[in-house]
Amino acid sequence: MKKHVQLSVLLFALCFIVIACVPITSETTLEETTTASLVDISSTTEPSISTFTLSQLQHDYDQLVGYFSRNPKLFTNTEELDATIITQRELLFEGMTALQLYRVIAVVVASIRCGHTMVQAPYDQVENFFYSDYTYPVEVRLFDTHLRVTKVVGITSMETGDEIVSIDGTLVTELTQNMERFLSADGQGTTRKNIALCNSYLSYYLLFIADDDTLDIEYFDVTQKETVSETINRSTLLPFSFESNPPYESHFEDDYAILTVREFSPYDSYTIQSYLAFFETFFTTVKNESINYVILDIRDNSGGDPRITSNLFSYLAKTSQPYFRSDAPNYYTGLKSSIALAEAHYNGNLYTLINGSCFSSCGHFAALLKYQQVGIFIGEETNGSYVCSDSSTTYTLTNSRLSFRTSTTIWPVAVEGMVLGRGVMPDIQISTNLDDYVLGIDTVMMVAIEQIEQALANE
């Protein structure tokens, strides 16, 4: 998997703002912005000064708000946004740093409720908080609302399974709600934000809340059944490394096949044609071997090119129909006409694995399958669904050099009856639990396999 996509999985985006006279813009089509993370670090220009006057901060803040008019505000509660604009502006003060300004405007941008609209965190801070060679002595992860220790990597009295109750005197439940305010997502969705915090809870705490990286932890010792306090520091050497996973792969068992698509964005040798050839090979094999059970894993797929998703849809759709709705932009040739079913069309049992990181074009794809009632969805509510806004434009703030990206165009697919601002819901709701996570067991995948085994037993 390429580096920028891995950043998307780990982080969550908040991006950009404006130069008043000469805005730096970059208009893109739908597929070119779908892999943005919730904390985008792709192209920040560092400011030449470390702190700013109140007038400089107010200038940048007002630039940001001025460019909100370019956003279609598809999911926005305008009264809430207007109130947030006023209250957050009052938080500006003389001598703020770029990080402090970021913390103020990130909450405003997230109030637009658009996952493609984001403010970019200062690059040096993201590098420090997320990619330092030094880390805390424990790895932690949210399970439901509980922050649990999943691995001990340094010197600490904490053990795997212990629950962190508070950080720097604030309950984890309150911290989680507070940090969600900084994260961009479509509509009312919280699963996308939750996954971001699950993956990098302490890093987000440093970015959004902390005064320094020394943390006073209160945790519940599950062995001794008592609450204990400990101060932890980022002093454990743990060099960051990237995994290398392809954007798509397949796996065949005796009675079923697994198709994993981690993204729909072409890059390097993974061209659009390579995706289409891979799908054709997979479904031809499924057809030739009379495989009647397929697991489609699109978890953590943040989207990509509709020409790829529409092609995959042609193998799975029950009936031919258009991909995009008639009022969608006229950009992708043929996708507002009925999509012909593929020759190697699959008519068997489909189990689609989803979670909150299914976004943008992946949300479109999932919505089309759900609309046609194709198969069974297992996992968690997606954040993307039948409509999103994108074709985003990027600007840079004059003084702080923070960047702001705003969506500009609405992209709906041809479905009816779905709820605006909510994702595609699973038929079987399940998430990975602590015990399975620690053991490296994929809880959601196991549920899908169990469903197939039960179906085979009943044949």
DRENDO-176195 format. One record per residue (C-alpha): residue in three letters; x, y negated, z. Coordinates in steps of 0.001 Angstrom, whole numbers, padded with zeros to 6 digits, always signed. Layout:
<recs>
ALAXYZ...
</recs>
This chain:
<recs>
MET+000000+000000+000000LYS+001432-003384-000893LYS+002454-005793+001817HIS-000246-008447+001353VAL-002968-005837+001599GLN-001538-004504+004836LEU-001655-008008+006252SER-005333-008030+005345VAL-005993-004886+007334LEU-004161-006109+010413LEU-005237-009713+010538PHE-008207-011950+009835ALA-008259-015120+007889LEU-008633-018739+008589CYS-007039-020862+005876PHE-006687-024364+004394ILE-007489-028160+004174VAL-006924-031227+001953ILE-004631-033884+000592ALA-006919-036847-000007CYS-005364-038241-003173VAL-003838-035203-004842PRO-005479-031994-003526ILE-003532-028810-004122THR-006210-026515-005509SER-006260-023008-006860GLU-009610-021851-008186THR-009999-018113-008404THR-012533-015582-009528LEU-014194-013095-007223GLU-011606-010345-007220GLU-008626-012608-006638THR-009582-013589-003089THR-011107-010449-001654THR-007962-009224+000055ALA-007554-012342+002193SER-007035-011567+005836LEU-008648-013354+008736VAL-005331-015032+009398ASP-003912-015895+006008ILE-000154-016587+005984SER+000468-016507+002249SER+001663-020026+001442THR+001776-022442+004352THR+004081-025423+003925GLU+005646-026230+007272PRO+005176-029850+008459SER+008273-032038+008729ILE+007329-033083+012262SER+006348-030939+015253THR+003621-033121+016786PHE+001067-035548+015402THR-000558-038800+016359LEU-004269-038883+017085SER-004937-040831+013893GLN-003052-038200+011841LEU-005056-035424+013457GLN-008362-037216+012921HIS-007404-037816+009288ASP-006716-034122+008702TYR-009847-033093+010578ASP-012043-035411+008522GLN-010439-034119+005325LEU-011433-030620+006338VAL-015021-031601+007037GLY-015220-033547+003785TYR-014438-030453+001757PHE-017165-028451+003465SER-019529-030008+000911ARG-018000-027752-001746ASN-019052-024639+000112PRO-022474-023170-000790LYS-023032-022415+002923LEU-024841-019208+002036PHE-024907-017880+005607THR-024481-021141+007519ASN-026664-022357+010356THR-026277-026054+009491GLU-027416-027336+012890GLU-024858-025152+014617LEU-022126-026228+012195ASP-022926-029929+012601ALA-022838-029639+016387THR-019539-027727+016257ILE-017977-030371+014006ILE-018757-033035+016605THR-017657-031114+019695GLN-014417-029781+018165ARG-013350-033217+016911GLU-013561-034472+020482LEU-010847-031939+021430LEU-008183-033732+019382PHE-005530-035556+021414GLU-002307-037461+020875GLY+000761-035244+020409MET-000945-032026+019320THR+001107-029402+017508ALA+000028-027656+014300LEU-000935-024599+016346GLN-003099-026669+018694LEU-004806-028314+015717TYR-005308-024913+014136ARG-007058-023687+017270VAL-009490-026609+017031ILE-010339-026373+013337ALA-010430-022566+013147VAL-013578-022581+015276VAL-015199-025134+012939VAL-014336-023154+009807ALA-015593-019904+011306SER-018914-021655+011996ILE-019540-021743+008249ARG-019992-017970+008560CYS-018267-017145+005278GLY-015552-014504+005235HIS-013933-016036+002146THR-013646-019437+003843MET-010729-019760+006215VAL-008035-021971+007681GLN-004463-020854+007494ALA-002562-020348+010725PRO+000946-021859+011003TYR+003280-019394+009349ASP+005984-019435+012008GLN+003464-018719+014752VAL+001941-015771+012900GLU+005395-014355+012243ASN+006195-014712+015949PHE+002930-013354+017343PHE+002283-010531+014872TYR+005639-009506+013390SER+008239-010072+016069ASP+010782-007313+016705TYR+009730-007490+020343THR+006412-006387+021738TYR+004638-005720+025018PRO+005279-002431+026854VAL+001816-001108+025948GLU-000319-000825+022854VAL-003989-001606+023450ARG-007224-001281+021512LEU-010883-002184+021984PHE-013331+000667+022349ASP-016792-000836+022426THR-016161-003737+024843HIS-013381-002003+026781LEU-009697-002794+026212ARG-007815+000450+026770VAL-004133+001336+026772THR-003508+003683+023835LYS+000256+004064+024099VAL+003079+003161+026461VAL+006178+001949+024589GLY+008161+000217+027357ILE+008651-000077+031089THR+005325-000554+032878SER+003173+000980+035589MET+000283+001249+033131GLU-000539+004577+031536THR-002488+005710+028478GLY-006199+005450+029189ASP-005968+002605+031713GLU-008420-000240+031089ILE-007272-003861+031032VAL-009916-005832+032905SER-008556-009389+032625ILE-005714-011362+031051ASP-004399-014511+032727GLY-007404-014518+035030THR-010114-014264+032341LEU-012242-011154+031929VAL-011654-009245+028703THR-015374-009428+027861GLU-015187-013234+027980LEU-011915-013321+026049THR-013319-011159+023284GLN-016367-013377+022836ASN-014140-016443+022852MET-011680-015067+020292GLU-014477-014028+017940ARG-015271-017736+017549PHE-011986-018203+015663LEU-012564-015421+013117SER-014265-015829+009748ALA-016874-013317+008615ASP-020016-013277+006494GLY-023283-014092+008247GLN-024104-012516+011585GLY-021590-009707+011228THR-019371-008921+014198THR-017865-005594+013118ARG-015225-007251+010922LYS-014129-009480+013789ASN-014142-006545+016155ILE-011844-004508+013916ALA-009397-007395+013708LEU-009251-007647+017485CYS-009047-003856+017804ASN-005931-003779+015664SER-004056-006705+017219TYR-005779-007844+020408LEU-002777-009251+022250SER-001403-010924+019109TYR-004703-012707+018549TYR-004734-013723+022203LEU-001353-015382+021692LEU-002535-017105+018525PHE-005872-018347+019825ILE-005615-018750+023592ALA-002320-018230+025416ASP+000021-020941+026701ASP+003005-018574+026492ASP+003680-014889+025924THR+003975-013913+029602LEU+000669-012274+030505ASP-000797-011635+033938ILE-002712-008389+033541GLU-005330-006888+035828TYR-006137-003296+034911PHE-008058-000320+036218ASP-005824+002673+036870VAL-007923+005635+035717THR-005768+008098+037671GLN-005718+006317+041005LYS-009212+004851+040533GLU-008106+001391+041611THR-007517-002050+040148VAL-003873-003090+039805SER-002107-006306+038782GLU+001028-006555+036638THR+002867-009239+034674ILE+004080-008148+031232ASN+006431-009763+028736ARG+007303-009191+025100SER+010662-007596+025824THR+010242-004130+024309LEU+012120-003659+021051LEU+009734-002317+018435PRO+010651-003311+014867PHE+007618-003833+012650SER+007341-001534+009649PHE+004841-001210+006831GLU+003165+002007+005867SER+003154+002914+002221ASN-000278+004125+001190PRO-001624+004101-002375PRO-004852+002190-003042TYR-006593+005428-003970GLU-006070+009153-003492SER-008001+012413-003503HIS-007960+015634-001548PHE-009680+018908-002444GLU-010810+021600-000026ASP-012588+024846-000858ASP-016092+023444-000385TYR-015700+019679-000647ALA-013531+016869-001947ILE-012409+013595-000367LEU-012027+010417-002430THR-010293+007587-000554VAL-010287+004082-002010ARG-008447+001636+000250GLU-008953-001356-002022PHE-010416-002242-005398SER-007697-004769-006306PRO-005330-003876-009154TYR-001630-004603-008632ASP+001725-003475-010018SER+001296-000057-011656TYR-002183+000290-010156THR-003910-001453-013029ILE-007632-001505-013705GLN-007105+001231-016275SER-005231+003371-013740TYR-008194+003121-011355LEU-010620+004105-014115ALA-008424+007010-015205PHE-008156+008217-011608PHE-011934+008145-011111GLU-012453+009997-014382THR-009950+012695-013407PHE-011439+013086-009942PHE-015062+013406-011030THR-014199+015618-014001THR-012456+017984-011581VAL-015444+017857-009239LYS-017760+018702-012130ASN-015604+021463-013576GLU-015161+023120-010191SER-018847+022721-009282ILE-018053+020851-006060ASN-021332+019859-004432TYR-020001+017842-001471VAL-017896+014668-001718ILE-016696+012372+001065LEU-016074+008825-000175ASP-013894+006895+002279ILE-014042+003120+001706ARG-013255+002055+005276ASP-010971-000983+005590ASN-011538-001758+001903SER-011712-005554+001724GLY-012863-005642-001891GLY-011369-006360-005269ASP-012327-006362-008934PRO-016007-005751-009845ARG-014879-004030-013032ILE-013453-001298-010796THR-016389-001064-008384SER-018931-001026-011215ASN-017030+001822-012848LEU-017067+003871-009648PHE-020767+003101-009297SER-021374+004623-012753TYR-020298+008042-011417LEU-022575+007894-008374ALA-025697+005885-009219LYS-028976+007776-009439THR-030203+005579-012277SER-028669+003059-014640GLN-029056-000565-013510PRO-027217-003916-013717TYR-024356-004551-011319PHE-024790-008307-010858ARG-028117-010074-010428SER-029326-012265-013292ASP-028482-015496-011429ALA-024853-014475-010779PRO-022086-016351-012656ASN-021494-015295-016259TYR-017895-014241-015728TYR-017707-010443-016021THR-018838-009292-019448GLY-021538-006619-019372LEU-022033-006453-015608LYS-025423-008178-015765SER-026619-005449-018145SER-027434-001888-017103ILE-024347+000149-016222ALA-024334+003375-018220LEU-023922+006515-016125ALA-020530+008166-016561GLU-020253+011387-018563ALA-018741+013130-015519HIS-021543+011750-013356TYR-021781+013260-009867ASN-025187+014530-008716GLY-024145+016327-005548ASN-024129+015354-001883LEU-022247+012177-001045TYR-021022+011057+002395THR-019712+007478+002369LEU-017537+006328+005281ILE-017855+002623+006097ASN-016791+000077+008714GLY-016696-003660+009333SER-013701-004186+007055CYS-015757-003190+003997PHE-016057-006647+002484SER-016662-008666-000684SER-016778-006369-003761CYS-016672-003344-001470GLY-019805-004709+000218HIS-021411-005131-003207PHE-020606-001531-004061ALA-021938-000186-000758ALA-025114-002258-001133LEU-025772-000807-004586LEU-025381+002748-003291LYS-027630+001959-000324TYR-030231+000356-002584GLN-030436+003493-004709GLN-030349+005688-001583VAL-027277+007526-002772GLY-025975+009866-000089ILE-025442+009355+003638PHE-023487+006455+005154ILE-021369+007268+008228GLY-019495+004854+010471GLU-020189+001221+011318GLU-022043-001683+009706THR-020088-003286+006877ASN-019461-007024+006874GLY-019846-007393+003109SER-023214-006666+001533TYR-025325-007473-001514VAL-024215-011113-001741CYS-021121-013132-000914SER-019681-016504-001875ASP-016189-016763-003344SER-014417-018213-006430SER-012465-020023-003755THR-010457-023235-003925THR-007458-024056-001746TYR-006424-027428-000304THR-003627-028590+001994LEU-003943-031045+004882THR-001939-034207+004444ASN-000188-034368+007802SER-000231-030936+009440ARG+000247-029081+006131LEU-002262-026495+007272SER-004291-025075+004414PHE-007999-024608+003961ARG-009716-022346+001486THR-013403-022651+000756SER-015667-020456-001311THR-017591-022289-004029THR-019855-019804-005829ILE-022512-017256-004857TRP-022137-013695-006195PRO-025205-011425-005725VAL-025644-007855-006963ALA-028913-006535-008394VAL-030717-005221-005321GLU-033823-006196-003371GLY-035038-005992+000203MET-031729-006383+002049VAL-031234-008810+004929LEU-029173-011931+004253GLY-026204-012133+006588ARG-026192-008481+007629GLY-024087-005680+006237VAL-024898-002216+004971MET-026015-000104+007917PRO-024800+003469+008478ASP-027261+006349+008580ILE-025045+007936+011221GLN-023427+005332+013460ILE-020137+006482+014912SER-016744+005009+015738THR-013456+006481+016891ASN-013291+007102+020636LEU-010233+006736+022859ASP-009415+010438+023204ASP-009553+011080+019465TYR-007580+007912+018710VAL-004759+008891+021060LEU-004646+012375+019520GLY-004714+010983+015974ILE-008124+012500+015206ASP-010328+010655+012703THR-013673+010792+014512VAL-015699+009433+011600MET-014160+011799+009068MET-014781+014728+011396VAL-018469+013832+011605ALA-018690+013880+007799ILE-016982+017275+007646GLU-019324+018598+010334GLN-022293+017411+008267ILE-020982+019342+005264GLU-020291+022474+007308GLN-023798+022355+008725ALA-025287+021916+005252LEU-023256+024859+003926ALA-024390+027019+006832ASN-028017+026237+005972GLU-027680+027135+002275
</recs>
